[in-house]
Amino acid sequence: MAYVEPCCCERQLPKLLREKTIFFQTSGDVTVAHLMKSIGCLVTGRHAMWLVAPDVDVKLLRVIRHWFAREWIYGLHLITNVPRYALVEEELKECPNVEYIADDMIVDGLLAFVGEHDSVAVQGAMLLEKKISTRMYAGWYGSRDSEKIKALLETFISKMNINRKIKKR
C-alpha cells in the first residue's frame, strides 16, 4: 500500500496508477482538488467527469467551471449528500452537460474521468478541506481497468436514471 502526501500527489499518483490498480492512504490532507489535478491528466481526448462527494463548495465548483472553459471535460455527473441545487445551478449554469442530484446515502466518494479510449477513477474520501486522519483510497486506470470503472459507476448511473424519470413526471 502506498502513502501519498499532498506535495507529491500530482507526481506520485499518476505514476502509481499507470503501473497497476492501487490502494493508497493519506493523512487527510489530500483534497478533491488535489485528486482532480493528479488524475485528470491521465485521460486523453473527450471525457466526462463523475464526482460523488459528501459536499461541494463555491471554490470546487469554480475549478470545475474552469475545466469546462478550458475544454478539459465535456460533461459532469455530480452527486452530493448535502443538497446544493442553487449553488450548482449558479456556478455551473453556463457549462454544458451538467447533471446533478443530491442523495443522502452518499458518505465517502468517487472521482472518475471517463473517456472515449481510457478512464481513471479514485474511490475514497472526497475532502473539500484537509481533515487530518488516515484516509484510504483505491484507484483504477486505463483500458485494463475499464470494466472495473464501469462497475464502480453502475450504482451512480442508476441513481441518475431514476432522477431523470422522476423529473419527467
C-alpha positions as CSV (number, residue, x, y, z in Angstrom):
1,M,0.0,0.0,0.0
2,A,1.3,3.4,-0.9
3,Y,1.3,6.6,1.2
4,V,0.5,9.8,-0.8
5,E,1.3,13.2,0.5
6,P,-0.3,16.4,-1.0
7,C,3.1,17.8,-2.0
8,C,3.8,14.6,-4.1
9,C,0.2,13.8,-5.2
10,E,0.4,15.3,-8.7
11,R,3.6,13.4,-9.4
12,Q,3.3,10.2,-7.5
13,L,-0.4,9.2,-8.0
14,P,-0.4,9.2,-11.9
15,K,2.8,7.1,-11.8
16,L,1.3,4.6,-9.4
17,L,-1.9,4.3,-11.3
18,R,-0.1,3.7,-14.6
19,E,1.6,0.7,-13.1
20,K,-1.4,-1.2,-11.6
21,T,-4.6,-0.9,-9.6
22,I,-3.6,0.6,-6.4
23,F,-4.7,1.1,-2.8
24,F,-3.2,4.1,-1.0
25,Q,-3.7,6.2,2.1
26,T,-3.2,9.8,3.1
27,S,-3.3,11.7,6.3
28,G,-6.5,13.5,5.3
29,D,-4.5,16.3,3.7
30,V,-5.3,15.4,0.0
31,T,-8.5,17.2,-1.2
32,V,-10.7,16.7,-4.2
33,A,-8.8,19.5,-5.9
34,H,-5.5,17.6,-5.4
35,L,-7.1,14.4,-6.8
36,M,-8.5,16.2,-9.8
37,K,-5.2,17.7,-10.7
38,S,-3.4,14.4,-10.2
39,I,-5.6,12.1,-12.2
40,G,-7.3,14.4,-14.7
41,C,-4.2,14.4,-16.8
42,L,-4.3,10.7,-17.3
43,V,-7.3,10.7,-19.6
44,T,-6.8,12.0,-23.2
45,G,-9.5,13.1,-25.6
46,R,-13.1,13.9,-24.8
47,H,-14.1,12.8,-21.3
48,A,-16.7,13.3,-18.7
49,M,-16.1,13.8,-15.0
50,W,-18.0,11.9,-12.3
51,L,-17.8,13.4,-8.8
52,V,-19.6,11.7,-5.9
53,A,-18.9,13.5,-2.7
54,P,-20.5,14.4,0.6
55,D,-20.5,18.1,-0.3
56,V,-19.2,20.8,-2.8
57,D,-18.4,24.4,-2.3
58,V,-18.0,27.5,-4.4
59,K,-14.3,27.1,-4.7
60,L,-14.6,23.5,-6.1
61,L,-17.4,24.4,-8.5
62,R,-15.3,27.2,-9.9
63,V,-12.5,24.9,-10.5
64,I,-14.9,22.6,-12.4
65,R,-16.2,25.6,-14.3
66,H,-12.6,26.4,-15.3
67,W,-12.1,22.9,-16.5
68,F,-15.2,23.3,-18.7
69,A,-13.9,26.6,-20.1
70,R,-10.6,25.0,-20.9
71,E,-12.4,22.1,-22.6
72,W,-10.7,19.6,-20.3
73,I,-14.0,18.0,-19.6
74,Y,-17.2,17.9,-21.7
75,G,-19.7,16.7,-19.1
76,L,-20.2,16.4,-15.3
77,H,-22.2,14.0,-13.3
78,L,-22.3,15.2,-9.8
79,I,-23.9,13.6,-6.7
80,T,-23.6,15.0,-3.2
81,N,-25.0,14.2,0.2
82,V,-25.8,17.8,1.0
83,P,-28.3,19.3,-1.3
84,R,-26.7,22.2,-3.2
85,Y,-29.1,22.7,-6.1
86,A,-29.0,26.5,-6.1
87,L,-25.2,26.7,-5.7
88,V,-24.6,24.2,-8.5
89,E,-27.1,26.0,-10.8
90,E,-25.5,29.4,-10.1
91,E,-21.9,28.3,-10.5
92,L,-22.3,25.9,-13.5
93,K,-25.2,27.5,-15.3
94,E,-23.0,28.2,-18.4
95,C,-21.5,24.7,-18.5
96,P,-22.9,22.1,-20.9
97,N,-23.9,18.6,-20.0
98,V,-24.1,19.0,-16.2
99,E,-26.3,16.6,-14.3
100,Y,-26.7,17.0,-10.5
101,I,-28.6,15.2,-7.8
102,A,-28.4,15.1,-4.0
103,D,-28.6,11.7,-2.3
104,D,-28.5,11.3,1.5
105,M,-26.8,7.9,1.1
106,I,-23.5,9.4,-0.1
107,V,-20.9,9.1,2.7
108,D,-17.4,9.0,1.1
109,G,-16.9,9.4,-2.6
110,L,-15.6,8.7,-6.1
111,L,-13.8,10.8,-8.7
112,A,-13.7,9.4,-12.2
113,F,-12.8,10.7,-15.6
114,V,-14.4,8.5,-18.3
115,G,-13.1,9.0,-21.8
116,E,-13.7,7.5,-25.2
117,H,-10.5,5.5,-25.1
118,D,-9.4,5.3,-21.4
119,S,-10.7,6.1,-18.0
120,V,-9.4,6.7,-14.4
121,A,-11.2,6.5,-11.1
122,V,-10.3,7.0,-7.4
123,Q,-12.6,5.9,-4.7
124,G,-12.3,7.2,-1.1
125,A,-12.7,10.4,0.9
126,M,-13.6,13.4,-1.3
127,L,-12.5,16.2,1.1
128,L,-13.1,19.9,0.4
129,E,-10.6,20.8,3.2
130,K,-7.9,19.0,5.0
131,K,-9.2,16.8,7.8
132,I,-6.3,15.2,9.5
133,S,-6.9,11.5,10.0
134,T,-5.9,8.4,8.0
135,R,-7.9,8.1,4.7
136,M,-8.0,5.1,2.5
137,Y,-8.4,5.1,-1.3
138,A,-8.4,2.7,-4.3
139,G,-7.5,3.7,-7.8
140,W,-8.0,2.3,-11.3
141,Y,-6.7,3.4,-14.6
142,G,-6.8,2.7,-18.3
143,S,-8.2,0.0,-20.5
144,R,-7.0,-2.8,-18.2
145,D,-9.4,-1.5,-15.6
146,S,-12.2,-0.1,-17.8
147,E,-14.7,-2.8,-16.8
148,K,-14.0,-2.2,-13.1
149,I,-14.5,1.5,-13.5
150,K,-17.8,0.9,-15.3
151,A,-18.9,-1.4,-12.4
152,L,-18.0,1.4,-9.9
153,L,-20.2,3.8,-11.8
154,E,-23.2,1.5,-12.2
155,T,-24.9,2.5,-8.9
156,F,-24.5,6.2,-9.7
157,I,-25.7,5.8,-13.2
158,S,-28.8,4.1,-11.8
159,K,-29.4,7.0,-9.4
160,M,-29.1,9.5,-12.3
161,N,-31.5,7.5,-14.4
162,I,-34.1,7.3,-11.6
163,N,-33.7,11.0,-11.1
164,R,-34.4,11.7,-14.8
165,K,-37.5,9.6,-14.7
166,I,-38.8,11.4,-11.6
167,K,-38.2,14.8,-13.2
168,K,-40.2,13.7,-16.3
169,R,-43.3,13.1,-14.2
